[in-house]
Amino acid sequence: MDMNTFMIGGCISAIAIITGLVKVAREAGLPSKYAPAMSVSLGGIIGLSAALFAESAAYLGLIGGIAAGLLSCGLYDVGKKSA
């Protein structure tokens, strides 16, 4: 997997995965104030894992994963307000 592929297409998948995992954690009892921190942490872990799997620079995966986590926080908030 090329890191550019992760950053473009895989990032969208990572956002969906992170949003789903945070939703599951919230339903399991995670307080809402910890959801953004969990989202960014999961994003960093997923991004770093993808970078190491792709044998790419770890910092690029970490930055992309954190961005995906931050985007998933915003996406969740927008969905929550519209529902």
QUISUL-V909236 format. One record per residue. N is the residue number from 1. RES is the residue in three letters. SS is DSSP state (a for helix, b for strand, c for the rest). PHI is phi in whole degrees, -180 to 180 (* if undefined). D_CENTER is the distance of its C-alpha to the mean C-alpha in Angstrom with 2 decimals. Layout:
n/res/ss/phi/d_center
N/RES/SS/PHI/D_CENTER
N/RES/SS/PHI/D_CENTER
This chain:
n/res/ss/phi/d_center
1/MET/c/*/18.10
2/ASP/c/-79/18.39
3/MET/a/-65/15.67
4/ASN/a/-64/16.44
5/THR/a/-63/15.73
6/PHE/a/-65/12.15
7/MET/a/-66/11.76
8/ILE/a/-93/13.43
9/GLY/a/-84/13.12
10/GLY/a/-70/10.42
11/CYS/a/-66/7.83
12/ILE/a/-65/8.98
13/SER/a/-66/8.74
14/ALA/a/-63/5.20
15/ILE/a/-62/4.77
16/ALA/a/-65/7.63
17/ILE/a/-65/6.90
18/ILE/a/-63/4.40
19/THR/a/-60/7.15
20/GLY/a/-65/9.70
21/LEU/a/-66/9.24
22/VAL/a/-68/9.42
23/LYS/a/-62/12.29
24/VAL/a/-63/13.97
25/ALA/a/-65/13.88
26/ARG/a/-67/15.37
27/GLU/a/-71/17.97
28/ALA/c/-84/18.78
29/GLY/c/121/19.69
30/LEU/c/-69/16.92
31/PRO/c/-62/18.28
32/SER/a/-59/16.58
33/LYS/a/-69/16.84
34/TYR/a/-96/14.44
35/ALA/a/-62/11.60
36/PRO/a/-64/10.14
37/ALA/a/-65/10.66
38/MET/a/-67/9.07
39/SER/a/-63/5.81
40/VAL/a/-68/6.17
41/SER/a/-63/7.69
42/LEU/a/-62/5.52
43/GLY/a/-61/3.23
44/GLY/a/-63/6.96
45/ILE/a/-66/8.31
46/ILE/a/-65/6.85
47/GLY/a/-65/7.79
48/LEU/a/-66/10.94
49/SER/a/-62/11.84
50/ALA/a/-65/11.76
51/ALA/a/-66/13.82
52/LEU/a/-68/16.20
53/PHE/a/-65/16.64
54/ALA/c/-85/17.48
55/GLU/c/54/19.71
56/SER/c/-110/18.30
57/ALA/c/-66/18.07
58/ALA/a/-64/15.70
59/TYR/a/-67/15.22
60/LEU/a/-67/14.05
61/GLY/a/-65/11.25
62/LEU/a/-65/10.39
63/ILE/a/-64/10.72
64/GLY/a/-63/8.73
65/GLY/a/-68/5.67
66/ILE/a/-65/6.54
67/ALA/a/-62/7.24
68/ALA/a/-64/4.20
69/GLY/a/-64/3.39
70/LEU/a/-66/7.02
71/LEU/a/-65/7.39
72/SER/a/-68/6.03
73/CYS/a/-62/8.48
74/GLY/a/-65/11.03
75/LEU/a/-65/10.82
76/TYR/a/-65/11.41
77/ASP/a/-64/14.18
78/VAL/a/-65/15.79
79/GLY/a/-65/15.93
80/LYS/a/-68/17.35
81/LYS/a/-72/19.94
82/SER/a/-83/21.08
83/ALA/c/-86/21.60
